[in-house]
């Protein structure tokens, strides 16, 4: 396997070597992000959702107990939100900033995957252009004794870099889209939870009493 890889790199030149390095880096980033998402509990917010629902109903003690069982990385943010004053704008901004900081940590590496998805095909095309130049130079040097196999061999070696670039770019683009979709769902969840807890009706109601605004006297 190693000898075959060395042969491909030798045929494709430095461009293939650079694409191979990008492929290794891309695989490492993808595996790390998958591990990070799993370790952080991305997508595992059942207890957090239940706690927010209980808080919205006015069951404050039950909401705290349910939140304590959550393994979500947003659980500490929601615990501070439960203890915050909804009228304190500075506290609300700090909670939003803390949630965004946690999202930013989960999104590290996305820029690299996006760069690979855009640059790898261009590198492959660049290697193809260089290979075609070498093939036509060899064809010119042959003079009148033109061997079609010489040109055909040069062309397929040149196209090898384009194929390698696309082979790296397409998985990177697909995985990046999946990561971004998951983070969009995470942001939507956090926005909804914070709006329920810190919104105008987010004050904790007495245990057992309904949550909601009082009916005006003139109604």
N, C-alpha and C positions, 0 to 999 in steps of 0.2 A: 504494500500500500504506500509506504513512504517512498520507495523507488519510483512508483508510478506518479506520485505527486511531484517528485523532483523532476521527472520527465516532462510533465505538463508545464511546470514553471519554466523549465529550460526552453520549451518551445514558445511559450507566450512572452517570455522576457520579464523585465522588471514590472510591467503593468500587471501581469498575472500574479506576481509575488505580492504586489501591493493589495490586490483584490483578495488574495488569500489571507493577508494580515487583517483586512477589514472583516472578512468572514469570521475569523476567530474572535475578534473583538465583539462583533455583533452577537455571536452565540453566547459569549460570556455575559454580555449585558442582559440578554433575554433571560438566561437562566437565573441571574441575580435578581432581576425584577420579579420573576415568578416566585422565587423564594421570599423576597421582601413582601410581596402582596399576601402570600400565605401566612407569613409570620406576623404581619400587621393586622390580619383579620379582615382584609378587604372583602366586602360582600357578605360578611358574617355580622349582621346588625339586627338580628331578630330580637335579642334582649333589649337593645337600645330603642328599637321602634316600640316595643311593648312599654318601656319606661316612659317614653314621650307620650304615648297614648294615655297611660295612667295619670301622668302629670296633667294632661289636658282635661281629664275628667275630674281633677281635684284630689285624686288619691296620692297625696305627696309621699307618705311613708312607703306605700307600695312601689311608687316610682323609684325611690332611692334604693329599696331592696332589689328591685329588678335590675336597675342599672349596675349595681355592685356585681352582678353575675355576668355582665357583658364582657366579652373579650375584644371588643372593637377598639381600634386606635382612637376613635372619637369619644370613647366613654369618659376620659378625663375632661374633655371640653364640655360635655354635657353635664358632668358633675358640677363644674364651675358655673355653668349656666343656671342650674337649679338653685345655686346659692346666690346668684347675682340679682341685683335690683333691676327690673325691666326699665325703670325710669332713668337709670344711670347710662347715659350714652357712651361715656368713656369705657365702661365695663363691657358694653355690647361690642364696641369696636375692637377691644382687646380679644374678646372671644372669637370674633370673626377672623382677626389676624392670626390667632393661634391655630384655628382650623386651616387657614390657608397655608401656614407654615408646615403643617403636617401633610397637606396635599403636595406642597413643593418638594418635600423629601421623597414622597412616593413617585413624583414625576422626574426625578433625576435620572438621566440616561435617555429620556425621550428625545432630546435634541440630537444626541449621537445617532440614535436609530433613524431619525428624520434625515440627518446628513448622509448617512450611508445609503438610504433609499434614493436620495437624489444624486449622489456623487458616483456610486458604483456603476450605474449604466453609462455615465459620461466617461469614466475611466475605461470601461470596456470599449466604448466607441473610439476613444483616443488610441487604445492599443490596436484596434482594427485598422485605423488610419495609418499608424506606423507600420503595421504588417503589410498593408497594401503598397505602401511606398517601397518597402524592401522587396516585395514580390515584383513590382514593375521595374525596379532597378536591376534585379537579377535577370528579368526578361530582356531588358535593354542590353545588358552585358553579353547575353547569349548571341546577339546579332542575328544573322540569317538562320542559324541553327536553333530555331525556337522549339522548345519541348513543351507541349501543352501540360504535361504533368508537373512541370516546374511552376507554372502559373497556378494550376489548381491546388498544388500543395501549399503554396504561399497564401492563397486565399483562405483555405480552411483553417490554417494556423492563425491567420489574422482574425477570422470570425470567432475563434476560440475565446478571445478576451471579451467580446460582446456577450457571448453566452455566459461566461463566468460572472460578468457584472450583473446581468439580469438575474442569474441564479442567487446572487447575494441580495440584490435590491428587493425582489418580490417578497420573500419571506419577511424581511425587515419591515416593509411597508404594511403587510398584513398584520403582523404582530403589533406594530405601533398603533394601528387603527383600533385593534382590540383593547390595548392598554388605555388609549385615550377615551374609548367608549366607557370602560369601567370607571375611569376617573370622573367622567361627566356624571355618571350615576351617583358616585360618591358625593360630588358637590351638590347635586340635587337633594340627596338625603340630608346632608348637613344643613343646607339652607332651610329646608322644610322644618327640621327639628328645632333649629335656633329660632325660627319665626314663631313656632308654636310656643316655645318656652319664654321667649323674650318679647313676644308681640304684645299689643295692647291688652289682650285678654290672657296673657301668660302668667299672671299672678296666681299663686297657689290658693285655691279655694279651700275652705274648711273641709275636713274629712267627712264624706257622706253627703255634702251639699252640692248641688249642680253648679257647673261652671258656666258663666255667661254674663252678659251685661244686664243691669237692672232695667226694668221697663219704666219709661218716663211716667211721671204722675199724670200728665195730661193725655196719655195714650188711651 
